[in-house]
C-alpha cells in the first residue's frame, strides 16, 4: 500500500511540475510582450524590467516606476550575495562565504558514477547553460530537467546538493558520466576554468591548477601579454592533435600493413577520406562497429584476415605526444591563446583529457562532440566562435592538407605540418 501511494504521489508531483512550467511559460510571454510595448512607449528602459514589478503594477505602471525598479534591482543583487545555510529552523543567518579553493585542495561529496576525469571546471547557472563547452566539468548548485541535454557533452558533473536518487545522480548513471553530488560548496568554491580531477568512485573533486578563465583572444582574461616584438594580428594558435601533437595515425597502420604482407599504404584509405571513419568522427558510429567493418572490407578486398583488437592497437599506438611539440606549446602558451581542433572519436575523450597538457590550452574542439568534422567549414566557424577571434588573428596547423583550405578561405593563416623544426620556421615567418 505505501508503495502504491508513493508511486501515485510521484506521478502527481511530476504532472504538477509540468503544468507549472507550461503556465509560467505563457505568463512570461505575456509579461515580455507588455514590457516590449512599454519600452517602445518610453515608460521603462528594458522589457525585462517588468519582472521587478507586481502583477497589478505592470499592467499600467505609475509615475516613479523607474525608481521602484532600480530599488528592487539593487535589493535583489544584495540578496544574491547571501549564502543560505544548508539547514535552518526559524531564525537563520547567512552562511559564511568560504574562499575559493587553491591548487591541490579538494572537496568531498557522494560518488555516484565511477570514473576519474580531468577537465576544465565550468560553473553553470540557469542563465549560463549556453556557455558550457563539450568536455568540460559541469559544476552546478543543483540540476533539473533543463540541464539534461548537457550530460551527453560534459566530461563530468558535480553538484552542491543531491543524493543517490537526485536528478544529477540518475541522469549521470544513464549517460555513464562521472558524477559527484552533495559537495555543499563546489559551485561557490571551485574557480571557473580551473583544471580539476573528478573521481566519481571516491566522491572527490581536486583542483589541479587554477584556471585561465573563459577563452579569449584578447589575452586580458587569460592573463597573457603581447610583447612588442610579436605580430599583433596573430592572437591564437590552433593545433590538430593526431599527426601534429602526436605521431601520424597513418604510421601505425602502415606498420601493420607490412606485418600483413600488404602494400604499406593499403590501410590508409580506411582512415583518410573514408565515409565510415567520418561517421565515427561525427559521433554517428561507434569505434567498435567501425573496426568490425574495416575487418570485413579488408578481407573482401585483399583476402586477408585481420584481428579487430590488433587493428585497434595499430591505430592507437601512434598517440604518444611529441616532446618537441610539447616544448613549443609551452613556449607559445605564454603569449598566445592555444586550442586543439581534432577529428576524433567520442571514445578518445578521456584519453585526450588525461594526456594533453590542458593547462596550456583554452579548449579542445572534438568533432565527435559537435557532430561535424574537418574539412566542413562549420567546424572552423565554431572554432572562431569559441576563440572569440577574427579569422585573421588565428593560425591553424594540420598535417592533412585537405583540412587547410576551408580555414584559409575564412581568413586564417594555415600551416601544413611536416615536422616540429619546419613548423618553427613557418611560425617565425608569421612573426610568432
N, C-alpha and C positions, 0 to 999 in steps of 0.2 A: 504493500500500500504506500509507504513513504516514497518508494522509488517512482511509482506512478504519479504521485503528486509533484515530486521534484521535476519529472520529465515534462508534466503539463505546465508548471510554472516557468520552466526554462524556455519552452516554446512561446509562452505569453510574453516573457521578457524580450525575446528577440523580435516578436511581432510588434510590440510597443516601441522598441527602439527604431524599427523600420518606419513605423507611422510618424514618429517624432522627426526623423531625418527628412522624410518627404515633406512634412508640414513646414519645417524650418526652411527648406529649400524654396518653397513657394513664398514664404514670408520674406526671405532675403531678396528674392527677385522684385517683390513689390516695393520694399524699402529702398532698394538701389534705384529703381525707376523713379520713385519720389525724389530721391537725392539728386538724380540727374536733372530733373525738372527744376528743383530749387537752385541747383548750381547754375543752370542756364539763366535763371532769373536774377542771379547775383545775391541771393539771400543767404547762401552758405558758400564755403570755399571749395569743398570737395564732397562728392556724393556719399562717401563712406562716413562722413561726419555725423550722419543721421543716427548711426549706431550708438552714439553717445547721448541720445535723447530717448525719452519715454514715448510710448505709442501715442498718447494724447497730444503731445507737443509736436511730434514730427509731421503730423498732417498739415498743420499751419503754424510754423514756428513764430513765436512772438519777437518783438524787438529785444535786442540784447542776447539773442541766442548764441552768437559767436562767443561771448564771454562764458556762457554756460558750457559750451563745447570745450573751450580751452581749459576751464577749471576741471572738468571731468577727465580730459585727456591727461592733465598733469597728475590727477589723483590715481588714475589707472597706472601710469608709468611708475609712480611711487610704490603702489601695491605690488607691481610686478617684481620689484626688487626684494620683496619679502620671501623668505623660505619657510614654508609651512612645516611644522614638526610632523613626523610620520604618524604619531598617535597623540591625541589630546582629549580631555574631557572638561567640559565647561570652559573655564578661562584658559587661554593659551598665550604663549609668547613666540615671536618669530624664532625659527631655528637659527643657530649660529652659521654664518657664511664661512665655509671652510676654504682654505687656499687651494689653488689648482695643484694637481699632482706634478711632481718633478720626475725626470728620467730615473728609472729604477724603482719607483714606488708602484704599489699595486692596490687594487680593490678586490674584495671577496664578495661573492654572491652565490646564487644557486646554479650549478651547472645543469644545463638542460639537454643540449645536444652536443655530443662529443666532437673532438677535433681541436687542433691547435692552429690558429690562423694569425698571420701578421698582416696588418694593413693600416691605412690612414683612418683616423677617427673622424667621423662626421656627426656633429651634434645636430639632431633633427627635431624640429618642432613642426606643427601642422603647416605653418606658413613657409617652411623651408624644405619641404619634401622634394620639390623640384630640383634642389641643389645637389641631391645625392648622386654620386658617380658610381658606375659599376666597379666592384672590387673593394669598395670602402667598408669600414666597420661602422654600421649604423648604431648610434647611441641615442636613446630617447628616454624621456621620463616614463612613458608608457606607450604601448602601441594599441591600435584598434584596427578595424577592417580597412580604414583608409590607408594604412601602411602596408597592407598585404602584398601588393604588387612589387614592393621593393625587396622582399625576401628572396626573389629569384635573381636579383642582381648584386646584392651586397655580399661581402665575404663572411660577415658575422653580425650578430645582433646582440646588443647589450641594453638592458633597461634598468631604471631605478627601482620600480616596483613590479610585483608579479610573482606568481607561484608556478608550480608544475602544470597547472591547468589554465594559466593565463593565455591571452591571445598570442603573445610573443612566443611562449613555450610551445603551444600547439602548432602554430604555423611553422616555426623553425624546425620542428620534428618532421613535418610534412615535406619541407623543402630540403631537409638534410643540411641545414645551415648551423654552424657552431653558434651557440647561444648561452648567455649568462643573464639571469634575471635577479631581481631583489638586491641590487647593489646599493640602493638608497641614494647615492650621490654621484653616480657616474656622469650624468648629463651636466652636472654643475662643476665637477672637479677635474674631468679629463679635458685637456685643452683641445680645441678644434684643430684638426690637422696633425695631431701628434701621431707618431708611429707606435702602435700598440700591439700587444700579443694577447689574443683571447683564447683561453683554454676552456673549452666547453665541458671537458671532463672534470677538471679540478674546480671549476667555477671561479676563475681568477681573470683579471684584466691587468696587464702590466704595461706601464708606459716605458717604451724602449728609447725613444728620442722625442724631444719636443718638436712640434710641427712647424711647417713653413707657411701655414695659413692657406687660404684659398689660392690656387694657381693664378698668377698674374704676370703678364709680360712686362708690366711697367717696372717691376723689380722692387717697388716700395713695400708691398705686402710681404714679399718673400725675403726682405732684408738684404737684397742684392745691391751691389754698386756697379756703376758703369764707368770704368776708367776712361780717361780722355783718349787713350791710345786705341780704344776699341771702336769698331764701326757702329755708330749709334743706331743705324737702321736695324741691325740684327739683335733681337732680344730673346729668341728662343731657338734651341737646337733639339730636333726630334730624331730619335734613332729607331730603326727597325730592330727587333730583338734577334730572331733566329737568322744567322748568317752575317750579322753585323756585330752585335754584342757577344754572340756565340759563334761557334763554327757553323758553316753552311749545313743546312739539313740534308743537302744532296750528298754530302761526304759519307755519311753512314750508309745510305742506300747504295752508293757506288761500291763500297767495300763489300756489302752483302751481295751485290750483283756478281762481283768477282768470285765470291765463295760459291755461288750457284752455277758458275760457269757461263753466265750470261754476259753480253756486252756491257761494258762498265756503266753506260748511261741508260740501260734498259728499263730501270725502275724510276728514272727521273720523271717520266710523263705522268706517273701516278701522284706526284706531289706538286708539279708545276704545270698550271694551266688545265688541270683536270677538274671536271664539274663535281665529282664526288668529294674531293678534298675541299672544294669551295663550299659544299653543303656543310661539311664538318666545321669549317672556319666561320660559317654564319650561324652555327649553333642549331642547324636543322637535322644533323645526323650525328650519331654517337661515334666516337673513335673506334670502338669495337666493331660496329657494323661496317664502318669504312674499311677496316683492316681485313675483315672477312671477305668483303667484296674484292679487294685487291688480290687476295689469295686465289679467288675463283678466276679472276681475269688473267692473272699470270699463268695459271695452269692452262687456261684455254688458248692463250696467245703464244706461250713459249713452251708448253708441255712440261713445266717444272713445278713440282710440289714445294710449297714454302710453308713454314710454320708461322701461325699468327703471332705467337709470342716473340719469335725471332725477328719477324718483320717490325713489330712494335719496338723492340730493343734497338734495331738498326736505325730507326727514325729518332729514337730518344737519346742515343749515345753521343749526339753532337750538341747537347745543351750546356756544355761546360762554358762558362764565361771566359772571354779572352782577357788576360791580365792587362795587356797594353790598352785595351778599350776601357777597362775599369779605371786605369790611371788617367786616361783622357777625360772620362766622365767626371772624376773627382776634381780635375782642374777646371773644367768648364762650369761646373755647378757653383763655383764661387762667384761667377759673373753673369750667368745666363739661366733662364728657366729651361729645364730639361724635361723631356717627356719621351715615352715609348709608344710607338704606333705599330701594332703587330697583327698580322693574320695568324690567329692562333685558335686553339680549341678550348672549350669550357673546362675540360679535364685538366688543363695545364694551369688553371688559375692559381691553385695553391702553390704549385712549383714556382711560378713567377713571383708570388708574394714572398716566398722564403729564400729565393736565390738572388734576386735583383737587389742591388743596394738602394732600396726605396727612399732612403734619406736624401738621395741626390736627385730624385725625380719627382716632379709635381704630381704626375699620374701616369697610369698605364692604360692606353686605349686598346682594348682587345676586341677583335672583330666578332668573336662569338658572343660577347656581352651586348653588342649593339645590333647584331643581325645584318651587318653589311661589312664587306671586306675590300681591301685594296685589289684592283685599282678603281673601284667605284668612287666617283667624285664625292659622293655623300659622306664617306668616312673622313675625307680630308676637310670638308666643311665642318664636320663635328669636331675634328681636331682643333680647328681655328676657334670654334666657339668655346671650347674648354680652356684653351690658352688665353682667350680674350685678347687675341693679337690680330693685326693686319697680316695678310699673307706675305707681304714684302718684309716683314720682321722675323720670318721663320726660315730656318734651314732644315731640309728634310734629307735623311740619309738612308739608303736602301740598297741591298745587294742585287735585287731583281730589277733590271732596267725597265720592265714594263710597268712597274709601280711608280715611276717618277714623272711621266708626262702629265697625269692629272694634277699632281701637286704643282708642277711648273705652270700649268695653264691657269691655276688660281693666283699665281704670282709668287710662289715660294721659290727660294733658291734650292736646288737639288744637287745631290752628290751621289753618284753610283759608287758603292763601296767595293773595293778590291782587297785592301789590307790596311791595317792601322797607320802605317807610315805614310802611305799615299793619302789617307784621309786627313792627316795633319797638314799635309801640303795643300790640299784643296781648301781646308778651312782657313789656312793662313792667307790664301788668295782672296778670301772673302773678308779678311781683316779680323779673323777670330783666332 
